[in-house]
Every structure is written in C-alpha cells, then in structure tokens.
Amino acid sequence: MTTGNDMVDWRNLREFAGVDIGKSFVLSWGWHRGTLSIDVDLFLTSEHPFYEKPRPREKVCIRPAIIDFPYCELIVADGHALQPPLADAVSKLRIGAISGLVRERRGPYEISGDFGTVLIDAERPILRLRGP
C-alpha cells in the first residue's frame, strides 16, 4: 500500500513487519554519533515473532523498542531543520501517539503523530525490541 505515487507506507517496509506503527507511541528522541533513535512503545501484531498473548488485564501486546535511523544527515521537525548541537535539539522534540510513517521513494522518512511531522534523511531504520 502506498500513500501516493512517491510514498511507501510503513506496512511495506520489512523492518516493520508484524507491528502496527499507527498504534504505537513515541516516548523520547535521542541523538548519538550520527544516529537518530526513537524510544517507542511498539504495538506488536500476532504475526510478529515476539508477540505474546496479552495478560488478562492487558488488551494488546505492547513492547518497548528503539527505532534507529543510522547515518542521519538531516532532521526537519514541522518544517524547520534542526540545528547543532543535535543532541540538544532532538531531545526537545515532542512525544505522543504515532499516526503514520512513510518513506519518500528517493528521499527522507516522514514520521507523524501527536508530536507533529518529522522528516528524517537517513539510511534504512533498524528496529530493536528491548528486553523486559
């Protein structure tokens, strides 16, 4: 599924197989040695290899995770390029529910949600689930 002729929806990115980004939540943003890291509560679907049946008081399978964007060259938040020092600028980005993630075919990733829209010009993301 694409969101337009030049956009690829997160559902078609192999890194996000078995997750629902639209039901996930950004907890914090970080920057270290050219990598943008997004700390998230990630909604896992039953197709994900680490999916576990929710406990009786839980309704869904949520796991802590990090989305790393390595070799990040540019970050634009709500139309404004972040300026160095990037660690400080990134740490001030807002948090909240994620509504979508797309990638321009020959351009940056775009993540949007309660925190606004953030464009990320970087290599393919790496999704890492964190331990309990």
C-alpha positions as CSV (number, residue, x, y, z in Angstrom):
1,M,0.0,0.0,0.0
2,T,1.3,3.4,-0.9
3,T,0.1,6.8,0.2
4,G,0.9,8.3,-3.1
5,N,3.0,7.8,-6.2
6,D,6.2,8.8,-4.4
7,M,5.5,7.4,-0.9
8,V,5.9,4.0,0.6
9,D,3.8,3.3,3.7
10,W,5.4,1.6,6.8
11,R,3.4,-1.5,6.1
12,N,5.6,-2.1,3.1
13,L,8.9,-1.7,4.9
14,R,10.3,-5.0,6.0
15,E,11.6,-3.5,9.3
16,F,8.0,-3.1,10.5
17,A,6.5,-6.5,9.6
18,G,4.3,-7.7,12.4
19,V,3.9,-4.3,14.1
20,D,1.3,-1.5,13.9
21,I,3.0,1.8,13.9
22,G,-0.3,3.6,14.0
23,K,-1.0,2.2,17.4
24,S,2.5,2.9,18.8
25,F,3.8,5.8,21.0
26,V,7.0,7.9,21.0
27,L,8.4,8.1,24.5
28,S,11.6,10.1,23.7
29,W,14.1,11.1,20.9
30,G,17.8,10.8,21.1
31,W,20.9,11.5,19.0
32,H,24.3,9.8,19.2
33,R,27.1,9.6,16.7
34,G,25.0,10.3,13.6
35,T,22.1,8.1,14.6
36,L,18.6,9.3,15.4
37,S,17.0,7.0,18.0
38,I,13.3,7.0,18.8
39,D,12.3,5.2,22.0
40,V,8.8,3.8,21.5
41,D,6.1,1.6,23.0
42,L,5.5,-0.6,20.0
43,F,2.3,-2.4,19.2
44,L,3.0,-6.0,18.1
45,T,0.5,-7.9,16.0
46,S,0.1,-11.7,16.2
47,E,2.3,-12.1,13.1
48,H,5.4,-10.7,14.9
49,P,7.8,-13.4,16.2
50,F,7.9,-11.8,19.6
51,Y,4.2,-11.4,20.0
52,E,2.8,-12.7,23.3
53,K,-0.8,-13.2,24.1
54,P,-1.8,-10.2,26.3
55,R,-2.3,-10.9,30.0
56,P,-5.9,-10.8,31.4
57,R,-5.6,-7.1,32.3
58,E,-3.9,-6.1,29.0
59,K,-5.8,-5.8,25.7
60,V,-2.9,-5.7,23.3
61,C,0.8,-6.7,23.0
62,I,2.9,-3.6,23.6
63,R,6.7,-3.9,23.9
64,P,9.4,-1.3,24.4
65,A,11.6,-0.8,21.4
66,I,14.1,1.6,19.7
67,I,13.9,2.7,16.1
68,D,17.4,3.8,15.0
69,F,17.9,5.8,11.8
70,P,21.7,5.4,11.2
71,Y,23.8,7.8,9.1
72,C,21.2,10.5,9.6
73,E,22.1,13.6,7.6
74,L,19.1,15.9,8.2
75,I,16.2,16.1,10.6
76,V,13.3,18.5,9.9
77,A,10.6,19.0,12.6
78,D,7.4,20.8,11.5
79,G,9.2,22.4,8.6
80,H,12.3,23.6,10.4
81,A,15.7,21.9,10.1
82,L,17.2,21.1,13.5
83,Q,20.5,22.8,14.1
84,P,23.5,21.6,16.1
85,P,24.0,20.6,18.7
86,L,21.7,17.9,17.5
87,A,21.6,16.0,20.8
88,D,20.0,19.1,22.5
89,A,17.7,19.8,19.6
90,V,16.4,16.2,19.2
91,S,15.8,15.9,23.0
92,K,13.4,18.8,22.7
93,L,11.1,17.1,20.2
94,R,7.7,16.3,21.5
95,I,6.3,12.9,22.3
96,G,3.0,11.2,21.6
97,A,1.0,8.7,19.6
98,I,2.3,7.9,16.1
99,S,-0.2,8.3,13.3
100,G,2.0,7.2,10.4
101,L,5.4,6.5,8.9
102,V,6.1,6.8,5.2
103,R,9.2,6.9,3.1
104,E,9.6,9.0,0.1
105,R,10.9,6.7,-2.7
106,R,14.1,8.7,-3.2
107,G,14.1,10.8,-0.1
108,P,13.5,11.0,3.6
109,Y,11.4,9.1,6.0
110,E,8.4,11.0,7.4
111,I,7.0,10.1,10.9
112,S,3.9,11.9,12.1
113,G,1.7,12.0,15.1
114,D,0.8,14.0,18.2
115,F,4.4,15.4,18.1
116,G,3.9,16.9,14.6
117,T,5.8,15.8,11.5
118,V,9.5,14.9,11.5
119,L,11.4,14.3,8.3
120,I,14.5,12.1,8.6
121,D,17.1,11.8,5.9
122,A,18.9,8.6,6.9
123,E,19.7,5.0,6.0
124,R,17.0,2.3,6.5
125,P,15.8,2.2,10.0
126,I,16.8,-0.6,12.4
127,L,14.0,-1.8,14.8
128,R,15.3,-3.2,18.1
129,L,12.9,-4.6,20.7
130,R,14.2,-4.0,24.2
131,G,14.2,-6.6,27.0
132,P,11.6,-6.7,29.7
